[in-house]
């Protein structure tokens, strides 16, 4: 049961962090309809492939973007063809975030990942 609670906290922490990024980016770029639109802005050279948006640094990669907040929280997200966020749970769990203590950053680990990994499990698009 403890592992279920830790997994739940991990997913909720990821969603909370991604929502915070979405809100912060929309303050700076209010014309965005969805966070995935940063890819189009970078591809059309309206923003650079890396830089700062509000309190976050970002780096566009392939089908996604890595955001890092001023406090060091890192969220790496891929986007589906329809612009939905792709969350790959096994990648996040196999990373350094495996407990509530890690999620809270008590050991200095702030990495939340949503990038797909090979054949581990099916990505969930929400």
Helices and strands as residue ranges (DSSP letters): H 2-28, H 37-43, E 50-53, E 56-61, E 64-69, E 74-79, E 85-87, H 89-94, H 100-103, E 111-114, E 124-125
